[in-house]
């Protein structure tokens, strides 16, 4: 498995285990996973400790998830971002709580 999920009553923590979250149009596993997790209507923490780069499909899924959670009073928190990802997500105003 390329990720690890931990859940409690209010929060889901998703930790990615591979350096590149890059999908092809035939394999949308990460975007589908994010959208599926958002359906649980809990706060979400995404741990990018092992991630160096993401692609535009993944970023699109993050935008969808962030808006869906915000509309339900929930938050998306991005943690352990490298400098590149932190600056990218900050410019996109993604994740209400960015942490490096």
MDAnalysis code that builds the backbone (N, CA, C; Angstrom):
import MDAnalysis as mda
import numpy as np

u = mda.Universe.empty(300, n_residues=100, atom_resindex=np.repeat(np.arange(100), 3), trajectory=True)
u.add_TopologyAttr("name", ["N", "CA", "C"] * 100)
u.add_TopologyAttr("resid", np.arange(1, 101))
u.add_TopologyAttr("resname", ["UNK", "UNK", "UNK", "UNK", "UNK", "UNK", "UNK", "UNK", "UNK", "UNK", "UNK", "UNK", "UNK", "UNK", "UNK", "UNK", "UNK", "UNK", "UNK", "UNK", "UNK", "UNK", "UNK", "UNK", "UNK", "UNK", "UNK", "UNK", "UNK", "UNK", "UNK", "UNK", "UNK", "UNK", "UNK", "UNK", "UNK", "UNK", "UNK", "UNK", "UNK", "UNK", "UNK", "UNK", "UNK", "UNK", "UNK", "UNK", "UNK", "UNK", "UNK", "UNK", "UNK", "UNK", "UNK", "UNK", "UNK", "UNK", "UNK", "UNK", "UNK", "UNK", "UNK", "UNK", "UNK", "UNK", "UNK", "UNK", "UNK", "UNK", "UNK", "UNK", "UNK", "UNK", "UNK", "UNK", "UNK", "UNK", "UNK", "UNK", "UNK", "UNK", "UNK", "UNK", "UNK", "UNK", "UNK", "UNK", "UNK", "UNK", "UNK", "UNK", "UNK", "UNK", "UNK", "UNK", "UNK", "UNK", "UNK", "UNK"])
u.atoms.positions = np.array([
    [0.841, -1.169, 0.000],
    [0.000, 0.000, 0.000],
    [0.897, 1.248, 0.000],
    [0.534, 2.239, -0.790],
    [1.325, 3.449, -0.951],
    [0.956, 4.535, 0.049],
    [0.079, 4.217, 0.981],
    [-0.370, 5.197, 1.968],
    [-0.858, 4.467, 3.212],
    [-0.995, 5.237, 4.280],
    [-1.491, 4.707, 5.545],
    [-2.600, 5.634, 6.026],
    [-3.699, 5.060, 6.493],
    [-4.836, 5.845, 6.971],
    [-5.087, 5.556, 8.446],
    [-5.239, 6.628, 9.220],
    [-5.641, 6.517, 10.622],
    [-6.898, 7.363, 10.793],
    [-7.853, 6.842, 11.575],
    [-9.118, 7.553, 11.767],
    [-9.477, 7.595, 13.241],
    [-10.154, 8.689, 13.623],
    [-10.838, 8.738, 14.910],
    [-12.212, 9.336, 14.647],
    [-12.912, 9.748, 15.667],
    [-14.281, 10.229, 15.497],
    [-14.389, 11.478, 14.632],
    [-13.363, 12.345, 14.670],
    [-13.453, 13.627, 13.985],
    [-12.458, 13.838, 12.860],
    [-11.418, 12.994, 12.798],
    [-10.312, 13.276, 11.894],
    [-9.830, 12.027, 11.169],
    [-9.417, 12.234, 9.944],
    [-8.754, 11.201, 9.157],
    [-7.350, 11.707, 8.850],
    [-6.344, 10.884, 9.134],
    [-4.961, 11.222, 8.805],
    [-4.517, 10.285, 7.688],
    [-4.074, 10.874, 6.594],
    [-3.603, 10.104, 5.443],
    [-2.132, 10.419, 5.243],
    [-1.281, 9.404, 5.403],
    [0.163, 9.571, 5.223],
    [0.579, 8.859, 3.944],
    [1.159, 9.631, 3.031],
    [1.627, 9.081, 1.770],
    [3.012, 8.472, 1.969],
    [3.282, 7.360, 1.284],
    [4.545, 6.659, 1.471],
    [5.452, 6.688, 0.249],
    [5.057, 7.374, -0.800],
    [5.936, 7.422, -1.962],
    [6.283, 8.856, -2.323],
    [7.420, 9.028, -2.967],
    [7.976, 10.353, -3.225],
    [7.193, 11.149, -4.254],
    [6.598, 10.477, -5.223],
    [5.900, 11.184, -6.295],
    [4.442, 10.766, -6.342],
    [3.553, 11.722, -6.130],
    [2.122, 11.462, -6.249],
    [1.717, 11.888, -7.650],
    [2.107, 11.058, -8.592],
    [1.863, 11.344, -10.002],
    [0.985, 10.239, -10.563],
    [-0.097, 10.666, -11.205],
    [-1.063, 9.717, -11.738],
    [-1.081, 9.802, -13.263],
    [-1.631, 8.783, -13.851],
    [-1.948, 8.873, -15.276],
    [-3.463, 8.909, -15.379],
    [-3.970, 9.252, -16.519],
    [-5.428, 9.330, -16.665],
    [-6.102, 7.980, -16.480],
    [-5.366, 6.889, -16.645],
    [-5.949, 5.564, -16.446],
    [-5.861, 5.114, -14.988],
    [-5.081, 5.808, -14.168],
    [-4.913, 5.439, -12.766],
    [-5.054, 6.686, -11.909],
    [-6.232, 6.905, -11.406],
    [-6.518, 8.095, -10.599],
    [-6.650, 7.713, -9.134],
    [-5.780, 6.811, -8.667],
    [-5.949, 6.267, -7.325],
    [-5.905, 7.322, -6.226],
    [-5.031, 8.305, -6.332],
    [-4.922, 9.301, -5.272],
    [-6.091, 10.274, -5.292],
    [-6.465, 10.766, -6.453],
    [-7.594, 11.699, -6.499],
    [-8.877, 10.999, -6.078],
    [-9.080, 9.767, -6.515],
    [-10.257, 9.015, -6.099],
    [-10.248, 8.764, -4.593],
    [-9.082, 8.446, -4.048],
    [-8.954, 8.209, -2.612],
    [-9.298, 9.465, -1.821],
    [-8.777, 10.608, -2.236],
    [-9.054, 11.868, -1.532],
    [-10.545, 12.193, -1.539],
    [-11.169, 12.047, -2.676],
    [-12.598, 12.358, -2.782],
    [-13.417, 11.386, -1.948],
    [-13.025, 10.113, -1.940],
    [-13.719, 9.114, -1.126],
    [-13.585, 9.450, 0.364],
    [-12.407, 9.834, 0.797],
    [-12.194, 10.190, 2.202],
    [-13.026, 11.423, 2.576],
    [-13.113, 12.386, 1.680],
    [-13.889, 13.604, 1.957],
    [-15.365, 13.286, 2.182],
    [-15.848, 12.213, 1.595],
    [-17.251, 11.809, 1.762],
    [-17.571, 11.438, 3.208],
    [-16.555, 11.124, 3.999],
    [-16.785, 10.746, 5.395],
    [-17.081, 11.958, 6.275],
    [-16.953, 13.159, 5.717],
    [-17.287, 14.410, 6.403],
    [-16.568, 14.558, 7.745],
    [-15.251, 14.350, 7.710],
    [-14.399, 14.547, 8.878],
    [-13.279, 15.503, 8.486],
    [-12.622, 16.097, 9.483],
    [-11.417, 16.869, 9.205],
    [-10.374, 15.925, 8.619],
    [-9.574, 16.428, 7.700],
    [-8.565, 15.594, 7.049],
    [-7.194, 16.221, 7.229],
    [-6.239, 15.381, 7.619],
    [-4.833, 15.774, 7.696],
    [-4.079, 14.930, 6.667],
    [-3.385, 15.606, 5.766],
    [-2.565, 14.911, 4.774],
    [-1.103, 15.101, 5.147],
    [-0.399, 14.002, 5.325],
    [1.006, 14.028, 5.730],
    [1.884, 13.784, 4.505],
    [2.645, 14.811, 4.123],
    [3.478, 14.768, 2.927],
    [4.952, 14.518, 3.253],
    [5.236, 13.919, 4.402],
    [6.620, 13.718, 4.825],
    [7.468, 13.022, 3.760],
    [6.919, 12.051, 3.073],
    [7.670, 11.271, 2.088],
    [7.494, 11.766, 0.658],
    [6.771, 12.847, 0.461],
    [6.398, 13.290, -0.886],
    [7.281, 14.439, -1.349],
    [7.787, 14.321, -2.560],
    [8.618, 15.370, -3.147],
    [7.869, 16.190, -4.189],
    [6.960, 15.566, -4.925],
    [6.278, 16.243, -6.026],
    [4.879, 15.657, -6.209],
    [3.962, 16.487, -6.697],
    [2.603, 16.053, -7.025],
    [2.272, 16.530, -8.435],
    [1.244, 15.951, -9.021],
    [0.850, 16.395, -10.360],
    [-0.448, 17.192, -10.313],
    [-0.829, 17.718, -11.455],
    [-1.993, 18.607, -11.525],
    [-3.301, 17.884, -11.218],
    [-3.410, 16.622, -11.554],
    [-4.623, 15.861, -11.249],
    [-4.808, 15.757, -9.733],
    [-3.725, 15.508, -9.030],
    [-3.762, 15.432, -7.571],
    [-4.126, 16.790, -6.978],
    [-3.536, 17.857, -7.505],
    [-3.843, 19.209, -7.023],
    [-5.322, 19.522, -7.244],
    [-5.862, 19.137, -8.392],
    [-7.288, 19.338, -8.665],
    [-8.158, 18.635, -7.641],
    [-7.774, 17.403, -7.278],
    [-8.525, 16.666, -6.262],
    [-8.438, 17.366, -4.908],
    [-7.263, 17.919, -4.577],
    [-7.121, 18.661, -3.325],
    [-8.044, 19.871, -3.285],
    [-8.155, 20.566, -4.390],
    [-9.033, 21.735, -4.457],
    [-10.482, 21.333, -4.218],
    [-10.909, 20.265, -4.863],
    [-12.275, 19.760, -4.691],
    [-12.520, 19.378, -3.231],
    [-11.591, 18.630, -2.647],
    [-11.731, 18.179, -1.267],
    [-11.748, 19.370, -0.304],
    [-10.849, 20.332, -0.509],
    [-10.791, 21.512, 0.355],
    [-12.119, 22.268, 0.344],
    [-12.687, 22.473, -0.828],
    [-13.963, 23.192, -0.940],
    [-15.110, 22.394, -0.324],
    [-15.113, 21.093, -0.547],
    [-16.167, 20.244, 0.021],
    [-16.120, 20.263, 1.543],
    [-14.931, 20.128, 2.101],
    [-14.798, 20.140, 3.555],
    [-15.198, 21.488, 4.135],
    [-14.736, 22.572, 3.509],
    [-15.056, 23.919, 4.003],
    [-16.561, 24.157, 4.007],
    [-17.256, 23.662, 2.991],
    [-18.706, 23.867, 2.922],
    [-19.444, 23.101, 4.021],
    [-18.786, 22.094, 4.599],
    [-19.374, 21.313, 5.688],
    [-18.769, 21.657, 7.047],
    [-18.015, 22.770, 7.103],
    [-17.427, 23.201, 8.360],
    [-16.233, 22.366, 8.803],
    [-15.626, 21.634, 7.892],
    [-14.471, 20.785, 8.198],
    [-13.226, 21.405, 7.577],
    [-12.051, 20.909, 7.977],
    [-10.808, 21.492, 7.482],
    [-9.908, 20.450, 6.820],
    [-9.075, 20.955, 5.940],
    [-8.015, 20.174, 5.312],
    [-6.707, 20.749, 5.835],
    [-5.892, 19.913, 6.439],
    [-4.609, 20.353, 6.983],
    [-3.507, 19.584, 6.260],
    [-2.503, 20.297, 5.759],
    [-1.379, 19.694, 5.052],
    [-0.145, 19.835, 5.928],
    [0.497, 18.713, 6.257],
    [1.645, 18.758, 7.154],
    [2.881, 18.134, 6.517],
    [4.022, 18.468, 7.075],
    [5.317, 17.930, 6.652],
    [5.603, 18.163, 5.173],
    [5.319, 19.384, 4.733],
    [5.553, 19.746, 3.335],
    [6.996, 20.176, 3.124],
    [7.582, 19.766, 1.996],
    [8.887, 20.310, 1.651],
    [8.686, 21.750, 1.176],
    [9.762, 22.473, 0.966],
    [9.671, 23.894, 0.615],
    [8.892, 24.103, -0.680],
    [9.157, 23.289, -1.691],
    [8.474, 23.423, -2.976],
    [6.967, 23.263, -2.820],
    [6.547, 22.188, -2.150],
    [5.110, 21.935, -1.989],
    [4.462, 22.991, -1.104],
    [5.154, 23.428, -0.078],
    [4.614, 24.461, 0.802],
    [4.327, 25.740, 0.022],
    [5.278, 26.165, -0.798],
    [5.088, 27.376, -1.591],
    [3.980, 27.189, -2.632],
    [3.929, 26.024, -3.251],
    [2.895, 25.744, -4.250],
    [1.507, 25.787, -3.632],
    [1.309, 25.060, -2.542],
    [-0.007, 25.007, -1.911],
    [-0.390, 26.351, -1.310],
    [0.588, 27.097, -0.825],
    [0.315, 28.422, -0.294],
    [-0.202, 29.350, -1.399],
    [0.416, 29.301, -2.560],
    [-0.032, 30.124, -3.686],
    [-1.432, 29.742, -4.136],
    [-1.750, 28.458, -4.027],
    [-3.080, 27.978, -4.421],
    [-4.098, 28.139, -3.298],
    [-3.618, 28.597, -2.145],
    [-4.468, 28.744, -0.950],
    [-5.156, 27.432, -0.586],
    [-4.377, 26.367, -0.640],
    [-4.888, 25.038, -0.350],
    [-4.569, 24.643, 1.077],
    [-5.513, 24.044, 1.729],
    [-5.301, 23.589, 3.092],
    [-5.345, 24.797, 4.013],
    [-6.266, 24.818, 4.907],
    [-6.416, 25.975, 5.777],
    [-5.262, 26.088, 6.760],
    [-4.574, 24.986, 6.979],
    [-3.464, 24.964, 7.943],
    [-2.270, 24.285, 7.302],
    [-1.358, 25.054, 6.769],
    [-0.162, 24.492, 6.165],
    [0.950, 24.437, 7.189],
    [1.625, 23.300, 7.251],
    [2.759, 23.145, 8.160],
    [3.909, 22.513, 7.387],
    [5.126, 23.001, 7.675],
    [6.315, 22.403, 7.052],
    [6.948, 21.421, 8.013],
])
